[in-house]
């Protein structure tokens, strides 16, 4: 029998993407931004679609179904009703939004037909936004049945849902509706704290441990009423996203004693305390939702998706509370993951095809993007007149270890590109976590970003409990856990008086570069079955130094998407203070290069957030 091929698409919101499923197996998935080099590219994912078809060896006329992750007409209904409810205040916002909708979202069949060259004659399915999220969470999970939580800004009308998956069925049981939204609440604080909405929320999460949640009661008493089941009601007088062009209103600014922090301005203790406060509120809501869906469904396992599911602090608390026996979070939890979710739901839900859970999961480590040959890697280096040496895998492993033990920073670009916002060893920048200066050097000299931003540890799964208060898999860097007491160091005299960024001066553990100021770490466990080269690299470094952990951060600079092709990696290597680059099986050392392209010219190509 001929295989069934389904193409899933997300577009025009945030992080457009495409995914392709063959008989329920995930074949390929990628975000459009990686190909266009436009961060969070929201345009129709033509390049991602073409990649998925190429990876599957298909032409458009061989597709059985095309699925889209949202119902545009329902979303348009929500926009119209919202503008009418807030008229005439929303007129300016309405005038900006309407042409975009008429040009793009209401003509999706035309856009899909154009992207497929007019060659696809079949049906286009439009899924509910949160059903797509729920499907992306449950179907790739290892569970036969599970409770489901999806939380994001908004999709059509829903902003959060509780549901259940069993076999091939996904069912949503409860929802919270717009304008009441945990995702938009967090984004409102992101905006107020001076960061870019839909991009800087993780900065708020990273900033929170530097503060004290002294504004928690102010938020709970004025902005949001949270019920025991995790449902909530927001006082919309404090927000402007329904009718205006900003996230917060003058009432919000008055409540917090001033207007939004100007972007790029210094972060003071007040800003850090506000970040700590909204993170505490988010933790509380997510914990209550988790407890409630556990009671409602009776399920022992939990699946999560939606943009808020990327809040690894809240995720770590749900795990630590022991509410569920096990949990699984979609690594591409944001809008990009909707492309995969609607494709899987079309196969299992619409076509009614059976599902067999795969262990450890069906995501293949999220390594679902394009791979480039050694010939392409060498050609990219030659094109930039870079000196390099080609090696076999064993030689390359030892050479990277040599670089790391010198305290060098190494870029690694090989194998299939990751799907989702995290670099998981194939489009990664690595360093030795034992070096106290590694965090600041990577932030300021490589990533060109704020010095307070924490880095994640990549750790051998078989050694994770040696370093962290955790003994479960975390392959997608979506769980936070404490560093073990035995790995912590005594703090210097007078540390208790330090506040804000001064907290960075205290080296809290044997692996200070990945230990946050509250002794936490955002952990990636590395597994041989999904990434043998990265696993072997960690093992080789562990054998040399007794350190089964490396600093792992995404291979990009601020304002740029994670690198995709070898040429992207080579250009990033040239224009930063990265010491070495392993692309394919080629190794280039900065000390051997004559090319010194201008950083200023390089960064002009990117709009820094």
N, C-alpha and C positions, 0 to 999 in steps of 0.2 A: 504494500500500500504506500502511496506517495506521502511523504511527510507534510505536515501542516505548518506553514510559515506565517507568522503574524508580526507586523511591524507596529511598534508603539511610538507615539510622538508626544512631546510636551513642547509648547512654544508660546511666546508672546507674554509671559508673565515674568519669570526670573529663572535664568539658567535653562535655556532650551536644550533638549536632548532627544536622542532616538535610541530605541532598543529593539532587538530582533530575537524572537523565540521560535524554536523549531520543536514541534511535538512537546511543548512544555519545558524544554531545556533552553536555558539562556545561552545564546550564541555570541551576541555582541551588544555593547551599550557604550555610549559616549556622549559627552556634553559638547555643544557647538562651540563654546568658548575656546576649547583646546585647539581647534582648527583655525578659527578666525583670529585668535589672539586678542579678542575683546572680552574682558572680564565680565562674567555673568551675562554673556550675550543672550538676549531675549528674542532675537529674530528667528525666523523659521529655520530649523536645523538641517539645512540642505546638505552640508558637509557630513554631519553625523549620520544622516539617512544614507548617503552614498557609501560611507564607510561600512555601515551595518550590512547593506546589500552585498558589498564586495567581500566582506568577511564570511558571509554565508554562501558566497558563490551563486548569488541569485540576480536575476533581472526583475524589474518591478512587476512584470506581467506574471511572474511565478508566485507572487504573494497571494495568500488565501484571504487575509483580512488586514485592514489597517485600522488601528485604534488611536483615539485621541483622549488625553487624560482629564478632560474637563467638558462641561456642557456650556458652551459659550452663551447660548440664549438665556439660560437660567442666570448666569452671571450678569448678563445685560439687564435682565429683569431686576436683579438686586441693585445695580447701579441706578437705574431709572427710579425705582422706589425710594432709594436713599436720597437722591437729588431732590425729588419731589417733597420728601419729608422735611428736608432742611432748606427748601426754597424760601427766599431767593438767595440765601447765603452761599449755596453751592454752585451758583451759576458759572463763576469763573472756572472752577474745577471741572464742571460738566462740559464747558466749551473746549477744554483741553483734552478730555477723555473721549468725547464722542467721535471726532474724526479718526482717532486711532482704531476705535471699535469698528466703525464703518469700513475702514480700509483693510483691517487685518482679521479680526476675530470673527466677524459675521460672514466672512468669505473663506473659511478654512477649507472647505472641499476644493475650492479653486486653487488655493495655495498648495494643498497636498497633491492635487493633480499636476500642478506645474512642477513641483519638486520631483515627482516620479516620471516626468517627461511625457505625461499623457498616456503612459503604457499600462497603468493599473485600472482594470475595468470593474473591480469588485466593490464591496460594501465598506463604508467607513463607519465605525462605531464610536460614539461619544459617551464616555464613561463619566460618572460623577467624580469630582475632584478627590473627595475623601475616600471613595471606594477604590480609586486608583492607589492612593496612599496605603489603605488597608491591605489591598492585594499585594502591593510591593513588600509589605511587612510580613504577611502570613505565608504566601505561596513559596518563597525561597527559604523559609525557616525550616528547621529540622523537626517541627512538631506535627503530629497528626491532628491535634486540636489545640487551640490557644485563645486566650483573651487578646483583644486588640485595642490599642489606644493610638489615635492620630490627632495631632495638634499642630496647627500652623497659623498663618495670618488669617486667610479666608480663602475658601473655594466655593463658588456659587454663593450659598448662604451659610454653610457650615464652617465653623472655626475650630471645632474639636468634636471628635466622635469616640464613642465606646462601642466595641463590637466583639464578634466572635468568629473564629475560623474553624471549620471542621471538614476534613477531607478536601473536596474541591469547592466547597462553599464558603463565601465570605459574607457575613451579615452585620450591618450596622444596627445597633440597638438604641442608642441615645445620641443626641447631638447638642452642642451649644451653637447658637446662631449669631451672625453678624448683627450689630456692631461689637458685641461682647466677644473679645478675642484675647487669649493669653499671648499669642504670637504678636499681635499688634500692640498690646500693652508693653511687651518687652522691647518692641521696635520703637515705641514712643520714648521710652527711657534711653534707648540707643541714640535716637535723634537728640534728645535733651542733653545727653552727656557729650555731644559733639562728634559722634561717629556716624558713619554712613548707614542708613537703613538698608536692610537686606544684604549687608556686607559686614557691618561692624558689631553685630550682636555677640559674636564670640570674643570681641575685645571687652565688652561689658562683663562677660563671664570671667575672663582672665583678670580683670581689674578688681572684681569683687573681693577676693581674699585680702587685698590691701586695706579694706575698709571695715568699719563696724556698722551693722545694720540699724543705725539709730533712726532711720526714716521708715522703718517697717510699720510701726503703728500709724504713722501719718498716711501711708499708702492704704493700709487696711481700713482706716477710719474714714477715708475720703474718696479714694479712687475705685475701690473694688470690694464687693461683699462676697466672701467665699463661703460656700455651704460645705457641710460635712462630706458630701459625695463628690466634691471637687468642682461642681458647677459654680458659676459666679455671675455676678451682674456688675457692670461698670457704670460709673457716673459719667455720662458723655459730655458733661459741661467742661471737663478737664482735657478733652481731646478734640482735635481738629481734623482727623483723617476722614470723617464722613463728608464734610462740606468744604473744607479748606484745602490748602496746598502744603500744609505742614502737619506734623503729628500731634503736637501739643498746643493747647490754647493759652490765652492770657491767664485764665484761672489756674491752670497748672503752674505757670511761671510764678504767679503770686503765692501759691501754696508752698513752693520750694524756694522762695526768696530770691528770685531773679530769673532772667531769660536763659535760653540754652547756651551751653559752653561753646564758644567759637571753635570750629575745627582747627586742629593743630596747636591750640593753646595749651599751656601747662595744665596738668591734672593735679588738683589740690585734694586735701583730705575730704572735703565736702563731696567732691565728685566720686571719690572712692567709696565713701559711706553710702551714697545713693545707689551705686552699683551693687554693693553688698546687700542693700535692702531689697531691691527688686529681685535679686537672685534668691533671697530667702523666701519671698512671696511665691516665686516660680516653683521652688522646691516643695513648698507646702501644697500648692495646687496639684502638682504632679503626683505627689505621694497620696493625696486624698483620692485622686482619680484612680490610681493603681489599686488602692484598697477597695474602692467601690466596685470596679470592674471585676475584681477577684470574687467579691461577694455575689455579684449579679450573675456571673457566668459559672462559678465554681471551678474554673480552669486553673491548673497548676502552673501553666506557662503563659508568658506575656510576649506579644510582638508589638513593636512600635514603629511609627513613621511620621512624616510631617516635619517641617523645619524645626519645631521645638524639640523633636527627638534627637537633634544634634547637640542639645544641652547636656553634655556628658556629666556635669556635676549632679543635675537632677537624676540622670540615669543611674549614676553610681549610688545615690541614696536609696533609690528603689531597690537596687540589688542588695545593698547592705541591710535594709530593713527586713529582708527575707519574706517579703509579701508573696513572692512566687518562687517556685522550685527552680525555674530557669527563665531567662528572657533573651530575646533576639531582636536586634534593631537593624533596620535597613540602612546600609552604609550610605546610600544616596537618598537620604530621607527627605530632602527638599523637593522642589518642583521637578528637578531632573529625574528623580526616581519615579515620578508619575508615569513617565514613558514606559518603564519596565512594568509597573503595576497594571496599567491598562492593557498591555499586551498579554500578560499572564491571566488577567481576568477575562479577556476575550476568549482565551483558550479553555480555561477551566469553567468559567461562569457562563459565557454565551454559548460556546460549543458543547459544554457539559462533559469535557474530557476528564478522566480520572487523574488524580494526583498521587504520587508516591513520594513522601518526604525523603530528602537526601541528607545524610549526615557527613560533615558537621553542618553544612547548609548547601544551598544550590547556587550560591553567588560566585563560586570559583575564586574566592578570595577578593572579589571585586576587580580582578584583573581581566577586564572585558573590552578594553580598548585596543588600538592598533599596536603592532609590534614592528620594529624596523630591523632590517638585516645588518650584519656587520659591514657589508659593502656600503650600505647607506650611511652608517655611522662614520666610516672612514672617509667617505665622500664629503660629508658635512664638515669634518675637521680640516680636510684638505682645502675646501672652498674658502676657509677663513685663515689659511696658511698657518695652521696649528701643528706643532710637532707632537707626535704620539707614537706609542708602541702597541702593537697588536699582540694579544696573549690568549692562551687558552683559559678556561674557567678557573682551574687550580692556580695558575700563575697570577691571574687577576685578583683572586681572593687574597693571596698573600701580599700582593702589591698594595691593595687597599688597606690591609692591616698595617703595613709599613707606614703608610701615610697617616693613618689615624693615631698610631702610637707616637708620632712626632708632634701631635697636637694640631694636625692639619684638618681642614674642612674639605670634605669630599662630596662632589655631586655624582649621583648615580642615575643613569638613564638607560634602562635595558628591560627587555621583556614587554609584556602587554601593559598598556597604560591603565591606571586605576579609574574606576567609575565612581563618581561622588567627589566630595570636597577634600578628602584626605589622601595624602601620599603615603603609600603602604609598602615602600621598598623598591618600587620600580621607577618612580619619578621623585627622587628623594635626595635631600642633603643630609649628610651624616657627620657626626663628631663624637669625640670621647666625652661621656657624661661626667667623668671624674674631675674634669678641669673647671675650676670655678669661673674662669673668664669666658667659657664657651658660650653661655647664654647671651651675654652682652655683645660678644663679638659677632655671633650669628645674627642677632637682631639688627645691629647698627651697621655692620660692614658687609653683610651678605643680603639680608632681607630688606634693609633700609626701612625699618619700622620701629615702633615704640619699644623702648628697652624693657618695659614691664612684661611683655608678652612671654608666656611660658612655652617651653618646648616639651614634646612628648618623648617618652622612652620607648624604643623598640626593644623587646626583651624576649629571649627564648622562652617559649611556653613552659618547657620543662623546668625553668628556673624562676618563673614569675613569683611564686610564693616565697622564694629566697629574698626577694627585694621588696615586695608589696603585700599589703593585707588583702590578698586576692588569690583565689585558686581556680578561677574559671577562665574560659576563653574570652579574649577581647581583641579579635583580629582586625577590627575596623576602627580602633582608636575612639570608641564611643563610651567608655566607662572611666570614671575617675575613682582612684582608690588611694589610701594613705601609704606612704613609705613605711616599711617595717621599723619598729622601734630599734631593733638591733643594727639597722643601717643608718640611724640618725646620729648626728654629732652634737655634743654640748654647744649651746649657743654662747657667744662671747659675753663678757661682763657688760652689763648695761643694755643688753639687747631689748629688754622689756620696755625701754623708753623710746625705742625706734618706732617711727610711724611712716606711712606712705612708702615712697620709693626707697627710703633708707633701709627698709626691711630686706632689700636685695643684698645688702652688705653681709648679712649673716648666712654662712654656708651651712645648710641644715642637715646634710647627709653625706654619705660617701659618693653620691652621684648628684652633686649640687646643680648641675646644668639642667636636670629634669625634675628637680624637687621644687615645687611651688612654695610660696611663703607660708602656706597653711599645712605644709608637709604632704600635700597631695601630688598626684601625677596622673596625666591622661595617658592611659596605657594601651600600647599595641602589643599583643602577643604574636609571636612569629612562629609559623608552623611549617614543617618540612613539606607536608602534602600539598600546600598551596603555593609556596614560594621557596623551592629548594635552594636557590642561589643565596637569597637573603638569609635563610636559616643557616646555611653553611658559613656565611660571612660572620654571623654572630657567634657561631660555634668556634670558628678559627680565632676570633678575638678573645673569646672566653678561655680558650686553651692557652693563649699567650699570656693573658693578664688576669685571669680569674674574674673577668667582667663580662657577663652575659647580657649587657645592656649597651645600646648606642643611642645617642641623640638622633631623632628622626624628625625632620621638618620638610615641608613641601618644597619642591625644586621650582622656585620662582622668586621674583622680587615683588615688593609691594606694588599693587596696582596691576600686576600681570597675572594671567592664568598660569596654572601649573604647566610646565613644559610638556610638549607632546612629542615632537620629532627631534632627532639628533641636532638639527640646526638650531632649534630653540635652546637646547641645553648648551650648545657650544657658545652661543651669543651671550647667554647668562653667565657662563664661566668666564668669558673674556672681560665682562664689564662689572664684575664684583671681585671681592677679595677671596674668592674661593681658591683653594690651593691645588686641587686636583679634580679631574673629571674622568669618570669611567662611563663611556657611552658605547653600548654594545660590548664588544671585547677589546675596545681600544682605551688606553689610558694616556691622558695628557696631563702634564705637570705645569703649573703656572711658572715655576722658576725657569723652565726651558723655552718659554715663549718670547717671541719678539713683538708680537701683535699686542698693541695696547690701545684698543678702540676707546673712544671717549665715552665715559659714563653718562655725561650730560646729554649727548646726542642719542644714546640708547634709550634713556628714560623719557625723552620727548615723545616717543611713540606710544607711551602709556599714560592714561589719565589716572594719576595717583589719587587714591581715596583718602 
